[in-house]
Amino acid sequence: MLLFDNNISPEAPVQLVELFEGCKHVLEVNLGSADDVEVWNYAKENNLAIISKDKDFLHLSNRYGSPPKVIWVRIGNVSTQELLVFLINRSIEIKSFILNENSQLLELVQIES
């Protein structure tokens, strides 16, 4: 379902696996030192949506289209726990995005209070 990029803690998919079945971190699939295009191709070949805090996947999405789908998390520097809470709170939106065949990019922005 989701492939977590290097800029997100490897702990995230471990903690979210019950919510997002089949999620993986790039380290789990030997892509820890891979460039963005390699991650892109792996996600495409394995029907995974890329979840990243990296704007580079936005550019790849604009250039190549979908698949894979891209979830761009714009939350800034937060702890892994804060990121997990953020993703859990947005899980319905994430799941709807993944199921929507016409969607390509989901931008999740943390609203400052």
C-alpha positions in Angstrom: 0.0 0.0 0.0 2.6 2.7 1.1 6.3 3.0 0.6 7.9 5.3 3.2 10.8 7.4 1.9 14.1 7.8 3.8 13.1 11.2 5.2 10.5 9.4 7.4 11.5 7.2 10.3 11.7 3.5 9.6 9.6 3.2 12.7 6.6 4.7 10.9 5.6 1.6 8.8 6.1 -0.6 11.8 3.7 1.4 13.9 1.2 1.9 11.0 1.1 -1.6 9.5 -2.3 -2.4 11.0 -3.8 0.8 9.6 -2.0 0.6 6.2 -1.6 -3.1 5.4 1.5 -3.9 3.4 3.4 -0.6 4.1 7.1 -0.7 3.9 10.1 1.6 4.4 12.7 2.0 1.6 15.3 0.4 4.0 13.2 -2.8 4.1 13.4 -3.2 0.4 17.1 -2.3 0.1 16.5 1.2 -1.3 18.0 3.1 1.6 20.7 4.6 -0.6 18.7 4.6 -3.9 18.0 7.8 -5.8 14.4 9.0 -6.2 14.0 7.5 -9.6 14.9 4.0 -8.3 12.4 4.5 -5.4 9.8 5.7 -8.0 10.3 2.6 -10.2 10.1 0.2 -7.3 6.9 1.8 -6.1 5.4 1.6 -9.6 6.4 -2.0 -10.1 5.0 -3.1 -6.7 1.8 -1.0 -6.8 2.8 1.1 -3.8 2.1 4.8 -3.1 5.2 6.8 -2.1 4.9 8.8 1.1 7.5 11.4 1.6 8.4 14.8 3.0 10.5 15.3 -0.1 9.3 17.7 -2.8 11.3 15.7 -5.4 8.5 13.1 -5.7 6.0 15.9 -6.5 8.2 16.8 -9.5 8.4 13.2 -10.6 4.6 12.9 -10.3 4.2 16.0 -12.4 6.6 14.7 -15.0 5.6 11.1 -15.3 2.1 11.0 -13.8 0.7 8.0 -11.9 1.5 5.3 -11.0 2.9 5.4 -8.5 0.7 7.8 -6.5 2.5 10.3 -4.2 1.6 11.5 -0.8 3.6 14.6 0.0 3.6 15.2 3.8 4.3 18.9 4.6 4.7 18.8 8.4 8.1 20.2 9.0 10.5 19.0 11.7 8.5 16.9 14.1 9.1 13.8 16.2 8.2 10.4 14.8 5.4 10.2 17.3 3.9 13.5 16.1 4.2 12.4 12.5 2.4 9.1 13.4 -0.4 11.0 15.1 -0.7 13.3 12.0 -0.9 10.3 9.6 -3.4 8.4 11.8 -5.6 11.5 11.9 -5.5 11.7 8.1 -5.8 7.9 7.5 -9.3 8.1 6.0 -8.1 10.7 3.6 -5.0 8.6 2.7 -7.0 5.5 2.1 -9.6 7.3 0.0 -6.8 8.8 -2.1 -5.2 5.3 -2.6 -8.5 3.8 -3.7 -9.4 6.6 -6.1 -8.1 5.5 -9.5 -8.1 9.1 -10.9 -5.9 10.5 -8.1 -2.2 11.1 -8.5 -1.0 13.4 -5.7 -2.1 14.0 -2.2 -0.6 16.9 -0.3 -1.0 16.7 3.5 -0.3 20.0 5.2 0.0 20.5 8.9 -2.1 23.5 9.8 -0.4 25.8 12.3 -2.5 26.7 15.3 
